[in-house]
Amino acid sequence: MQNLHTTESQNQINFNIKEEIEKYLKHWKWFLLGLFLAILSAFLYLRYTIASYKAVATILVKDDRKGNMASELSAFSDLGLMSNIKSNVDNEIEVVKSRTLVESTIKELELNISYLTQGRVKWGELYKKSPVKIILSESSAKYLSQNHFYRVEKATNSTFTIYDESDLKLGVFKYGEYFKIGKEKFMILVNKPEYVKINYNIGIQVNPISQITESFKNRLSVATISKNTSVIELSIIDPVKEKAEDFLNALVQNYNKDAIEVKKYISENTSKFIEQRLSIISDELQDVEKNKEVFKKTNKITDVVSEASLYLENASDFERMQVENSTQLRVVETMINYVNSSDTEELIPVNIITQDQGASGLISEYNQLVLQKNKLLKTAGSKNTLVQNLDNKINALKSSVSSSLNQVKSSLLIKKNDLARQNAILSGKISQIPSQERSSRDIDRKQNIKESLYLYLLP
């Protein structure tokens, strides 16, 4: 009985499935039509949808806060400290994404001008494969701020015909000669000599640079490869693979060029400071040497030191210390005058004052803030909050640098007075030395100071 019941249930199920299938098979034509339309839609989509390509480039940025110091700084970050401090890599990311750098790259590659070829359904971009190239000359700001479209087709081997966006014929012109459309001046060049014999019909789209800059800036992605590295990855998506690659290559080249200019700016400022001081000291040294020559001729002496070597042996140490003290004092006074007379956009020469690490550290910190401000001014106005904050920090740090230099000067003056007092005691022991020796020593001391300062500033 159980087997009979199972057989009857299976027959009932089979009968029901067959009945359901027959309901749908009555409309097989509609199913076939739907399948055909789906396949046709997929084909048209794949055939006429514009493909997009992604180009990627990498930049290595020097940053001490990344790599070896990452573990130490991460401990502070876990405690909620130093969370708002940006590393050099973060700053360089903002520079790469800056509108100024992107716009200069657009202008260099002339990406605001597109060369198009018309297909059956859509226009396709030729990029570097265009047979001709348009040159804009003496274009007004109003013209450059608007979109313009022209259609250019071959007329003869030496001439072409140009139409506006309404397909209105504007005229027939020769290759390599300027022509006017309204108030604007243009020239059409053939990219390669063999293109003269080719029949072509292309469209030229001239877009505002600001519009193209914004488009590339929005599509440009810049980020670090990982948290503990200083390698930046740049990527952009564009329908033209070669254009995306050219854009990233030019962007990296412009970024490197700006970095070299910054280093050159620092080097030129330091070199300028040293050259100015060397010129002044060189003139002073010549005057001292002339005075020494006149003194020896007047007093008819050749080597006073050898005649009084016994008396001056002990005084040599004090003289050396006085020379070092005077040299250091002169350097500090020169630095104080320079700091007080310079503005907040000029760098202060570093590694000039070696006897005080505190002042050197403040100067290095001051120069870093000035460089950050100058770099930020390329992408932001002087009224920008970040720029004003940097100005306040620079002014405050400049006062600290000046105070530190004045403290160094006070310390050197105290040491100078102490050396003078001890030297006066020793001078009493050599009072029998002729007055010529005293005058000669004064000239020699001045000469030594000038020479040591001159050699100190030589690169």
PADREN-358912 format. One record per residue (C-alpha): x, y, z. Coordinates in Angstrom, 1 decimal. Example, Ala and Ser with C-alpha at 12.3 -4.5 7.8 and 13.67 -1.06 7.14 Angstrom:
12.3 / -4.5 / 7.8
13.7 / -1.1 / 7.1
***
This chain:
0.0 / 0.0 / 0.0
2.8 / 2.4 / 0.8
4.5 / 1.9 / -2.6
1.3 / 2.5 / -4.4
0.7 / 5.7 / -2.6
4.2 / 7.0 / -3.4
3.7 / 6.2 / -7.1
0.5 / 8.1 / -7.3
2.1 / 11.2 / -5.6
5.0 / 11.2 / -8.1
2.5 / 11.0 / -11.1
0.6 / 13.9 / -9.6
3.8 / 16.0 / -9.3
4.9 / 15.2 / -12.9
1.5 / 16.1 / -14.2
1.5 / 19.5 / -12.4
5.0 / 20.5 / -13.7
4.1 / 19.7 / -17.2
0.9 / 21.7 / -16.9
2.9 / 24.7 / -15.6
5.4 / 24.5 / -18.4
2.7 / 24.4 / -21.1
1.2 / 27.7 / -19.7
4.5 / 29.5 / -20.5
5.3 / 27.7 / -23.7
2.2 / 29.3 / -25.2
4.1 / 32.7 / -25.1
7.4 / 31.4 / -26.5
7.5 / 34.2 / -29.1
7.6 / 36.8 / -26.4
10.4 / 35.0 / -24.5
12.4 / 34.8 / -27.8
11.8 / 38.5 / -28.5
12.9 / 39.5 / -25.0
16.0 / 37.4 / -25.3
16.8 / 39.0 / -28.6
16.3 / 42.5 / -27.2
18.5 / 41.8 / -24.2
21.3 / 40.5 / -26.4
20.9 / 43.5 / -28.8
21.0 / 45.9 / -25.8
24.2 / 44.3 / -24.4
25.9 / 44.5 / -27.9
25.0 / 48.2 / -28.4
26.2 / 49.0 / -24.9
29.5 / 47.3 / -25.3
29.9 / 48.7 / -28.9
29.2 / 52.4 / -28.2
30.0 / 52.9 / -24.5
33.2 / 54.9 / -24.1
35.9 / 52.8 / -22.4
37.9 / 54.2 / -19.5
41.5 / 53.5 / -18.6
43.3 / 54.0 / -15.3
46.9 / 55.3 / -15.3
49.0 / 55.0 / -12.1
52.3 / 56.6 / -11.1
54.3 / 56.7 / -7.8
56.5 / 59.4 / -6.1
59.0 / 58.9 / -3.3
58.9 / 61.7 / -0.8
61.7 / 62.2 / 1.8
60.0 / 62.3 / 5.2
61.7 / 61.5 / 8.5
58.4 / 61.0 / 10.2
57.6 / 58.0 / 8.0
59.5 / 54.7 / 8.0
62.0 / 54.5 / 11.0
60.1 / 57.0 / 13.2
56.7 / 55.6 / 12.5
56.6 / 53.3 / 15.5
57.7 / 56.1 / 17.9
55.1 / 58.5 / 16.6
52.3 / 55.9 / 16.6
52.7 / 55.6 / 20.4
51.8 / 59.3 / 20.8
48.9 / 58.9 / 18.3
47.5 / 56.1 / 20.4
47.4 / 58.5 / 23.4
45.6 / 61.2 / 21.4
48.7 / 63.3 / 21.1
50.2 / 64.8 / 17.9
47.0 / 63.8 / 16.0
46.7 / 67.1 / 14.2
50.3 / 67.3 / 13.1
50.8 / 66.6 / 9.4
53.9 / 65.0 / 8.1
55.8 / 66.1 / 5.1
54.1 / 63.4 / 3.0
50.7 / 64.8 / 3.8
51.8 / 68.3 / 2.8
53.3 / 67.0 / -0.5
50.0 / 65.2 / -1.3
48.2 / 68.6 / -1.1
50.9 / 70.2 / -3.3
50.5 / 67.4 / -6.0
46.7 / 67.9 / -5.9
47.0 / 71.7 / -6.0
45.1 / 73.6 / -8.7
48.3 / 75.5 / -9.7
50.3 / 72.3 / -10.4
47.4 / 70.7 / -12.3
46.7 / 73.8 / -14.3
50.3 / 74.2 / -15.4
50.3 / 70.6 / -16.6
47.1 / 71.2 / -18.6
48.6 / 74.2 / -20.2
51.9 / 72.4 / -21.0
50.1 / 69.5 / -22.7
47.3 / 71.7 / -24.2
44.7 / 69.3 / -22.9
42.0 / 72.0 / -23.1
42.0 / 71.3 / -26.9
40.4 / 68.0 / -28.1
40.6 / 66.6 / -31.6
37.6 / 64.5 / -32.5
36.6 / 62.1 / -35.3
32.9 / 61.4 / -36.0
31.8 / 57.8 / -36.0
28.3 / 56.4 / -36.9
26.9 / 57.2 / -33.4
29.5 / 59.1 / -31.4
32.6 / 61.3 / -31.6
35.9 / 59.7 / -30.7
39.0 / 61.6 / -29.5
42.1 / 61.3 / -31.7
44.5 / 62.9 / -29.2
48.0 / 62.7 / -30.8
46.7 / 60.9 / -33.9
45.0 / 64.1 / -35.2
46.3 / 65.0 / -38.7
46.2 / 68.8 / -37.9
46.8 / 71.0 / -34.9
45.3 / 74.3 / -34.0
47.3 / 77.2 / -32.6
45.6 / 79.9 / -30.6
47.2 / 83.4 / -30.8
46.2 / 86.6 / -29.1
43.0 / 85.1 / -27.7
41.0 / 87.3 / -25.4
40.1 / 86.3 / -21.8
36.5 / 86.2 / -22.8
37.1 / 83.7 / -25.6
39.3 / 81.5 / -23.4
36.5 / 81.3 / -20.8
34.0 / 79.8 / -23.2
33.5 / 76.5 / -25.1
34.1 / 76.6 / -28.8
33.7 / 73.9 / -31.5
35.0 / 73.9 / -35.1
34.9 / 71.3 / -37.8
37.9 / 71.2 / -40.1
38.1 / 69.2 / -43.4
40.6 / 69.0 / -46.1
40.1 / 71.2 / -49.2
43.4 / 70.7 / -51.1
46.9 / 69.6 / -50.2
47.7 / 73.1 / -49.1
44.3 / 74.4 / -47.8
41.5 / 73.4 / -45.5
37.9 / 74.4 / -44.9
36.7 / 75.3 / -41.4
33.1 / 75.4 / -40.1
31.6 / 76.6 / -36.8
29.5 / 74.6 / -34.3
26.4 / 75.4 / -36.5
28.2 / 73.9 / -39.5
28.4 / 77.3 / -41.0
31.4 / 77.7 / -43.4
33.9 / 80.2 / -42.0
36.3 / 80.1 / -44.9
39.1 / 78.3 / -46.7
42.6 / 78.9 / -45.4
46.2 / 77.7 / -46.0
48.2 / 75.6 / -43.6
50.8 / 77.5 / -41.5
49.2 / 80.9 / -42.0
47.3 / 82.9 / -39.4
43.6 / 83.6 / -40.0
40.9 / 85.4 / -38.1
37.5 / 84.3 / -36.8
35.9 / 87.3 / -35.5
38.5 / 89.0 / -33.3
40.5 / 85.9 / -32.6
43.6 / 84.8 / -34.4
44.3 / 81.1 / -35.3
46.7 / 78.9 / -37.3
46.2 / 75.3 / -38.4
49.4 / 73.2 / -38.8
49.8 / 69.7 / -40.3
51.3 / 67.3 / -37.7
53.1 / 65.2 / -40.3
53.9 / 65.8 / -44.0
52.2 / 62.6 / -45.1
48.9 / 63.8 / -43.5
48.6 / 66.4 / -46.3
47.5 / 63.7 / -48.8
44.9 / 62.2 / -46.4
41.3 / 63.2 / -46.6
40.1 / 64.1 / -43.2
37.0 / 65.6 / -41.4
37.6 / 66.2 / -37.7
36.1 / 68.3 / -34.9
38.2 / 70.6 / -32.7
36.8 / 71.3 / -29.2
38.3 / 74.3 / -27.3
37.5 / 74.2 / -23.6
38.2 / 76.8 / -20.9
41.4 / 75.8 / -19.0
39.7 / 76.3 / -15.7
37.0 / 73.8 / -16.7
39.5 / 71.1 / -17.8
41.7 / 71.8 / -14.7
38.7 / 71.2 / -12.4
37.9 / 68.0 / -14.3
41.4 / 66.5 / -14.0
41.7 / 67.7 / -10.4
38.5 / 65.9 / -9.5
39.5 / 62.7 / -11.2
43.1 / 62.8 / -9.8
43.6 / 60.5 / -6.8
46.7 / 61.0 / -4.6
47.3 / 58.8 / -1.5
50.1 / 57.0 / 0.3
50.6 / 53.3 / -0.5
50.6 / 52.5 / 3.2
50.6 / 54.2 / 6.6
54.3 / 53.7 / 7.3
55.7 / 54.6 / 3.9
56.5 / 57.8 / 2.2
55.6 / 56.6 / -1.3
52.7 / 58.5 / -2.9
50.5 / 56.8 / -5.6
48.9 / 59.0 / -8.2
46.1 / 57.6 / -10.4
43.6 / 59.0 / -12.9
40.9 / 57.6 / -15.1
40.4 / 58.9 / -18.6
38.8 / 57.5 / -21.9
42.2 / 58.0 / -23.6
44.9 / 55.8 / -22.2
47.8 / 57.8 / -23.6
46.4 / 61.1 / -22.4
46.1 / 59.8 / -18.8
49.7 / 58.5 / -18.9
51.0 / 61.8 / -20.4
49.2 / 63.8 / -17.7
50.7 / 61.8 / -14.8
54.2 / 61.9 / -16.3
54.0 / 65.7 / -16.9
52.5 / 66.2 / -13.4
55.4 / 64.3 / -11.8
57.9 / 66.3 / -13.8
56.4 / 69.6 / -12.8
56.3 / 68.5 / -9.2
60.0 / 67.6 / -9.3
60.8 / 70.8 / -11.0
59.1 / 72.8 / -8.3
61.0 / 70.9 / -5.6
64.3 / 71.7 / -7.3
63.3 / 75.3 / -7.5
62.7 / 75.4 / -3.7
66.1 / 73.9 / -3.0
67.6 / 76.4 / -5.4
65.8 / 79.2 / -3.7
67.3 / 78.2 / -0.3
70.8 / 77.8 / -1.8
70.7 / 81.2 / -3.6
69.6 / 83.0 / -0.4
72.4 / 81.5 / 1.7
74.9 / 82.1 / -1.1
73.7 / 85.7 / -1.5
74.1 / 86.4 / 2.3
77.7 / 85.0 / 2.3
78.7 / 86.8 / -0.8
77.6 / 90.1 / 0.6
79.5 / 89.6 / 3.9
82.6 / 88.4 / 2.1
82.6 / 91.5 / -0.1
82.5 / 93.8 / 3.0
85.1 / 91.8 / 4.9
87.4 / 91.6 / 1.9
87.5 / 95.4 / 1.7
88.1 / 95.7 / 5.4
90.9 / 93.2 / 5.2
92.6 / 95.1 / 2.5
92.5 / 98.3 / 4.6
94.1 / 96.5 / 7.6
96.9 / 95.0 / 5.4
97.6 / 98.5 / 4.0
97.8 / 99.9 / 7.6
100.2 / 97.2 / 8.5
102.4 / 97.9 / 5.5
102.5 / 101.7 / 6.3
103.3 / 100.9 / 10.0
106.3 / 98.7 / 9.2
107.6 / 101.2 / 6.7
107.2 / 104.1 / 9.1
108.9 / 102.4 / 12.0
111.4 / 100.5 / 9.9
110.7 / 97.1 / 11.4
110.3 / 93.7 / 9.9
109.5 / 91.1 / 12.6
108.6 / 92.6 / 16.0
107.3 / 89.3 / 17.3
110.7 / 87.6 / 17.2
112.2 / 90.4 / 19.2
109.7 / 90.1 / 22.0
108.9 / 86.3 / 21.7
109.8 / 85.7 / 25.4
107.4 / 88.3 / 26.7
104.6 / 87.4 / 24.3
104.6 / 83.6 / 24.7
102.1 / 83.6 / 27.5
100.0 / 86.3 / 25.8
99.4 / 84.2 / 22.7
96.7 / 82.1 / 24.3
94.7 / 85.2 / 25.3
95.1 / 86.6 / 21.9
93.8 / 83.5 / 20.3
90.8 / 83.5 / 22.6
90.2 / 87.2 / 21.9
90.3 / 86.6 / 18.1
87.8 / 83.7 / 18.5
85.5 / 85.8 / 20.7
85.6 / 88.8 / 18.4
84.9 / 86.6 / 15.4
81.9 / 85.0 / 17.1
80.7 / 88.4 / 18.3
80.9 / 89.8 / 14.8
79.0 / 86.9 / 13.3
76.3 / 87.2 / 15.9
76.0 / 91.0 / 15.4
75.7 / 90.5 / 11.6
73.0 / 87.8 / 12.1
71.1 / 90.1 / 14.5
71.1 / 93.0 / 11.9
70.0 / 90.6 / 9.2
67.2 / 89.1 / 11.2
65.9 / 92.6 / 12.2
66.0 / 93.9 / 8.6
64.5 / 90.9 / 6.8
60.9 / 90.3 / 6.2
58.8 / 87.2 / 6.8
59.3 / 85.8 / 3.3
63.1 / 85.7 / 3.5
65.0 / 82.7 / 4.8
67.7 / 83.1 / 7.6
71.0 / 81.5 / 6.8
71.5 / 78.3 / 8.8
74.7 / 76.7 / 10.2
76.3 / 80.2 / 10.6
76.3 / 80.2 / 14.4
77.9 / 76.9 / 15.6
78.4 / 77.8 / 19.2
74.7 / 77.9 / 20.1
72.6 / 74.9 / 19.1
69.4 / 76.6 / 20.5
69.7 / 79.5 / 18.1
70.5 / 77.2 / 15.1
67.4 / 75.1 / 16.0
65.1 / 78.1 / 16.1
66.5 / 79.3 / 12.7
65.9 / 75.9 / 11.1
62.3 / 75.9 / 12.5
61.8 / 79.5 / 11.2
63.0 / 78.5 / 7.7
60.7 / 75.5 / 7.6
57.7 / 77.8 / 8.4
58.7 / 80.3 / 5.7
58.9 / 77.5 / 3.1
55.5 / 76.1 / 4.2
54.0 / 79.6 / 3.8
55.6 / 80.3 / 0.4
54.4 / 76.9 / -0.8
50.9 / 77.5 / 0.5
50.7 / 80.9 / -1.1
50.9 / 79.1 / -4.5
47.5 / 77.6 / -3.9
45.9 / 80.0 / -1.4
45.6 / 83.8 / -1.0
47.3 / 85.9 / 1.7
44.1 / 86.2 / 3.6
43.8 / 82.4 / 3.9
43.5 / 81.3 / 7.6
46.4 / 78.8 / 7.2
48.6 / 81.6 / 5.8
47.7 / 84.0 / 8.5
48.4 / 81.4 / 11.2
51.8 / 80.7 / 9.6
52.5 / 84.5 / 9.6
51.7 / 84.7 / 13.3
54.0 / 81.7 / 14.0
56.7 / 83.2 / 11.8
56.6 / 86.5 / 13.6
56.6 / 84.9 / 17.0
59.5 / 82.6 / 16.1
61.4 / 85.6 / 14.6
61.2 / 87.3 / 17.9
62.5 / 84.2 / 19.6
65.4 / 84.0 / 17.2
66.3 / 87.6 / 17.8
66.1 / 87.1 / 21.6
68.3 / 84.0 / 21.4
70.9 / 85.8 / 19.3
70.9 / 88.8 / 21.7
71.5 / 86.3 / 24.6
74.4 / 84.8 / 22.7
75.8 / 88.3 / 22.1
75.5 / 89.2 / 25.8
77.4 / 86.0 / 26.7
80.1 / 86.8 / 24.2
80.4 / 90.4 / 25.5
80.8 / 89.1 / 29.1
83.5 / 86.7 / 27.9
85.2 / 89.6 / 25.9
85.3 / 91.8 / 29.0
86.8 / 89.0 / 31.1
89.5 / 88.3 / 28.4
90.3 / 92.0 / 28.3
90.7 / 92.2 / 32.0
93.1 / 89.2 / 32.1
95.0 / 90.5 / 29.1
95.4 / 93.9 / 30.9
97.2 / 92.1 / 33.7
99.5 / 90.4 / 31.3
100.1 / 93.6 / 29.4
101.6 / 95.1 / 32.6
104.3 / 92.5 / 32.5
105.3 / 93.4 / 28.9
105.2 / 97.2 / 29.4
108.8 / 97.5 / 28.5
108.1 / 96.4 / 24.9
108.3 / 99.5 / 22.6
105.2 / 101.2 / 21.5
105.8 / 99.9 / 18.0
105.1 / 96.4 / 19.3
101.8 / 97.5 / 20.8
100.7 / 99.1 / 17.5
101.9 / 96.1 / 15.5
99.9 / 93.7 / 17.7
96.8 / 95.8 / 17.3
97.1 / 95.7 / 13.5
97.8 / 92.0 / 13.5
94.8 / 91.4 / 15.7
92.5 / 93.2 / 13.4
94.0 / 91.4 / 10.4
93.5 / 88.0 / 12.1
89.9 / 88.8 / 12.9
89.2 / 89.8 / 9.4
91.0 / 86.8 / 7.9
89.4 / 84.3 / 10.2
85.9 / 85.8 / 9.5
86.6 / 85.7 / 5.8
87.8 / 82.1 / 5.9
84.8 / 81.2 / 8.2
82.3 / 82.4 / 5.6
84.0 / 80.8 / 2.6
82.0 / 77.8 / 1.3
***
